[in-house]
Amino acid sequence: MNSERKKILIAATNPWSFSLAVERQIAREHQHDQVDVLNLFRLSDSLLHARPIDRLAELLNRKIERFLLPVASGADITDDVGRQMNDSIPPLPSSPQELRNYSVGEARIGLAVLSSVTSFTTVQNPDCLSEYGPALPRAWRSAHLSEQAARVVSRMGYAAAYIFNGRHSAARPFCDVLQERMTVYRYEQGGTGNRYIMSARSIHEPREIARLIEEHDFDREAGEEFFENRLRKAPGNPAEFFTIGQVSDLLPEGVEPGRAVSFFTSSSDERHAISDKVEYGSFCSQYQAALAIARICAASNYQLVVRFHPHLQFKHPSWRKEWDIGELRRQGAILVDAADPVDTYALVRASRCVLTCGSTVGLEATYLGIPAAEIGELPAGILGATNIARDEAGLKAFIERPMMPPDAREKAIRYGSYACRAGKLLPELDVATHPYYARIAGRIVDPVRYVFERLRSRVRPKARIALPPGGKLVVEPSVIERLAERQSG
């Protein structure tokens, strides 16, 4: 038995109650090692929304001090690392492509920044960087500070580091710098709000997702229930949200069941800055894939129906820039807009086959017994729940002779089980009915916002805090927490 005490680092980048609960559990699982804590959230200045009330709330809540440090066996190294960093931030690149390509050594600063600002603003194809607004310079600063912190940590002899997600401005540069020097574990939410998944690789990499699906604690009943709830648009199910404006059994005008080839797009901003280049097989965009499908269908006398993902109606309209709607219509395609009342599942059932670029609809088609294919190397195809079409020849072969892979439905059910059950339980976390009401080990995580949320509808006019000229607000955190406990009682 190896009794050597290892040095472990928890790099806390997210003040979410879920993250704190995961990090507490990690610290406990390494109780025989030296577990140090780095408040990378503070050092990387990663509050992109950065309203004064948000900064004040996080300052007063002292979540890391209250929940993480008491269970960590080592030290809080935040101040030590901070003293070795500098505030030298270079100017922003002048164009979106320059930003995407920007790196500092192995740290992909540009991708980290784009990942954050695209998620925050949903702007996907800006003409100029100013379209990202004030979130951009904040994410730019955050990513450089993350890279600086990682350079300092790299010299401190850690065997492993743990961090949330690993994709955004506060985390990706940190991971990029350290992953060649130590094991860097990224964690994310699992199948429920109190479960987490973890990987020593990017948890957004399709093959890693497929591996996690294959290895999870499979439950057939949960997997089948996942699909049944989606197909009947059960109240509270994500499918209900996406299909709320759809009319049951409504098909696009002119669609002939059995002759239609349906292409369901994904909300592509979600993959915009995960990897160096967003690829859909040999196609550089979903539009280019759709155009190839349109040509194949026109030549073979099939109907192409392009259903734009319903979530796109809530996203910044820049996603439309990659699509030449007129050209698709000239090729004979029937286009169903994101907000159109056409019933997604009626369209699936009426289709000869289904094509997707990562949409869950491909798995739902498989569950219903309708052949489906992913365009490119994506989790469902790698898992074997759908076919994989990598290029125009692959699309043509699938459309002309649509078939399901062996055991495809079983693989789809495995995905459904994963979506419900993936990850380890967090026994201390009570997610509650509102993020501000969450508790860890019975204690309210965010007492400041908890009090505000409970009093918001009771106090009129709105209370204001006036500081004396040049003064500072000093509130003992225990006072805030006691007030929150009193409100919860």
Secondary structure, 3 states (H helix, E strand, C coil): CCCCCCEEEEECCCCCHHHHHHHHHHHHHCCCCEEEEECHHHHCCCCCCCCHHHHHHHHHHCHHHHHHHHHCCCCECHHHHHHCCCCCCCCCCCCHHHHHHCCECCECHHHHHHHHHHHHHCCCCCCCHHHHCCHHHHHHHHHHHHHHHHHHHCCCCCCEEEEECCCCCCCHHHHHHHCCCCEEEEEEECCCCCEEEEECCCCCCHHHHHHHHHHCCCCHHHHHHHHHHHHCCCCCCHHHHHHCCCCCCCCCCCCCCCCEEEEECCCHHHHCCCCCCCCECCECCHHHHHHHHHHHHHHHCCEEEEECCHHHHHCCHHHHHHCCHHHHHHCCCEEECCCCCCCHHHHHHCEEEEEECCCCHHHHHHHCCCCEEEECCCHHHHHCCCEEECCHHHHHHHHHCCCCCCCHHHHHHHHHHHHHHCCEECCCEECCCCHHHCEECCEECCHHHHHHHHHCCCCCCCCCCCCCCCCCCCCCHHHHHHHHHHHHC
